[in-house]
């Protein structure tokens, strides 16, 4: 679907092939107790070729009402960056309002917010997590012999029977209509634990479905337990608190999507990611936006596109990301707001950790092809602090962080402090380009070691950086080793 020349070849082969039967895997024909957030999964006896026309329609089987339409003639999203002058940032913080959450059922996808210019109807659009401006998405994703259909979020309801009809043009062959019935009701509103399973044999079939369902600010912490499985979906939630997303097994709960800044760009007239309360970014595979006391545990979060593409983008305060693998490209992990990150693995292509902090990393494994960090914290909070972490250059040598001027401005209070770090493939200078006044920049190290445990050679470090010693800096070393000192008193709880 992303390689036109290959698709053209496959189309020619398919045109000469006999009709190929399809089996409905999830949900089966006449299935009951189906989750409303289900995807529609078809398996063919040969790899199907997705067409560029045809409709997929879902009807209310009782009333005949058309509930959802997916039009394959509409491209999923942009594939090339729009070359426009850099737009300004919002002059006032983005407003996150409590109350009824906008969905595809009550709001037109693409309805602009915060003065954004409408994105138009050139590409597929769906509302995710209440963000009315919408996300571009693939209505059908094909892997080998399996095709997964993604209805627009939040249109299917509990206690309904639905009929699915697919035009022949979608797959170049006939798929017989089928129907299924959804569960009569969801979990209790007071439930403190709900379960997600990709096979549909739990409360929810998708992570997004569970996040949409649980209260925004529950009085008691709500845990969304995610069973082992593959979850190919954009996850975006906003303005929530006191929620834990807990994976069953870190390496077996994979939440991923092919998303980046090109596929889901910022509005033409507003930039993102620079200031607190800025216009939300849509380019991450998994985004927790303006959240408080949200915990993400034992997960793998990944974007599979290159460019500016986060596996995880988290903004807010008092958040925890633990025992989790984050895989992205440029800006693989973006952290804005106080976040504690123990036992996390981050893999990226460059500026692998971006954000305004404060972020405290402990016992983490960080891998990058190019500069590990581009730090943008202000003077009012700490930046990135790493205790007992490992930094590994994926190819050749690179630097720990850089601080070039960005669109005419810089970040004179940028902070990256490494305590007891293990370094592999770090350039002798250690720290990259640093523009402007560096008198308040904290690019500090204490007790950096090579992979074999020997002391790292820091004799050629960038002159703007500093080596801490126990003789002169014992108090600073002690403070920076304390998550509560870096992040705030909430870490004492």
Buried (B, 14 or more C-beta within 10 A) or exposed (E): BEEEEEBEEBBEEBEEEEEBEBEBBBBBEEBEEBBBBBBBBBBBEBBBBBBBEBBBBBBBBEEEEEBBEBEBEBEBBBEEEEEEEEBEBBEEEBEBEEEEBBBBBEBEBBBBBBEBEEBEEEBBBBBBBBBBBBBBBBBBBBEEBBBBBBBBBBBBEEEBBBBBBBBEBBBBBEBEEBBBBBBEEBBEEEBEBBBBBBEBEBBBBBBBBBBBBBBBEBEEBBBBBBBBBEBBBBBBBBBBBBBBBBBBEBEBBBBBBBBBBBBBBBBBEBBBBBBBBBBBBBBBBBBBBBBBBBBBBBBBBBBBBEBBBBBBBBBBBBBBBBBBBBBBBBBBBBBBBBBBBBBBBBBBBBBBBBBBBBBBBBBBBBBBBBBBBBBBBBEEBBBBBBBBBBBBBBEEEBBBBBBEEEEEEBBBBBBBBBBBBBBBBBBEBBBBEBEEEBEEBBBBBBBBBEEEEEEBEBEEBBEBBBBBEEEEBEEBBEBBBBBBBBBBEBBEE
